[in-house]
Amino acid sequence: FLLGLPAVRLQGPYLAVATLGFGTFVSQLLVKWESLTGGYMGLKPPRLTLGVLPLDAELYYVAGVILLGVVWVAAALARRSFGRALLAVRDSELAAEATGVYVAGTKVQAFSLSAALAGLAGALQAHVVGYISPGDFTLLTSIFLVSAVVVGGLASVSGSVAGAVLLTVGFQALSGVRDLRTVLYGLLLVAAVVFFPGG
């Protein structure tokens, strides 16, 4: 929210540079703040429990249920006035403002909501993997997440999920050809943008 307040004044690539720069700043801060984060060594989060029962393999099911809940909430928001305001701001800020949409407020709300969802995903990842380190969330991770949305479709909730699944599975499948993986990944992204601009 606090980053969103000044960031909404920026547009296009400047907004992307500001958010990516902030991510890099936070990552470096977490590396240096060893007493809290363990620095490069990272942290092992405590085991999650349901009452007295530890959740180990069940975490995947918990993550799946949370994913379904987030998709349901996102789809519901997209059908309401907030979703229509987001689409209007995305298409034309000037036209959205002319129709009574508070552009800056809508952008800050979208910024804050997406950050909250990213935080939830990061917390789940830490518990599923059993380890968390500042090195887990690099610039490449941010690019990967944006790419998943672009491949899946900017205006589609289900498309974003499908894009994330496709890129994750593809990235893992190509782990044997580590040198070619980045090239193939880039070609897929360019092909998606050129031939399927809607996702």
Salt bridges, closest charged atoms under 4 A:
ASP56 OD2 - ARG47 NH2 2.57
ASP91 OD1 - ARG90 NH2 3.12
GLU93 OE2 - LYS107 NZ 2.81
